[in-house]
């Protein structure tokens, strides 16, 4: 959507936009929404189509990646609400995947 330059820098111009209601009538956006000026992020990171936050970490030489993953999963279970999911990426994901892959084959007989 493009606006004339004089409206592009003024957030109050949003109140002058009209949208179609369920009945098809035009309703000013200002009648349905409140606009506040606040400090906010310049960008929102995504993983796929979902908003995402990346937490990076380094390991102490005395801590294994398995212990770190276990601690992260425990903290996520205690802190995050059920509506927020978490996944591992990078080396932690590769490590976890290798454990899942090896678990399927651990009962195979080795001749």
Protein Blocks (a to p, Z undefined) as FASTA:
>chain_A
ZZdfklmmmmklmmmpccddfkopacdfklmpccddddddfbdcdehjbccddddddddf
kbcfklmmmmmmmmmmmmpcfkbccddehjllmmmmmmmmmmmmmmpccZZ
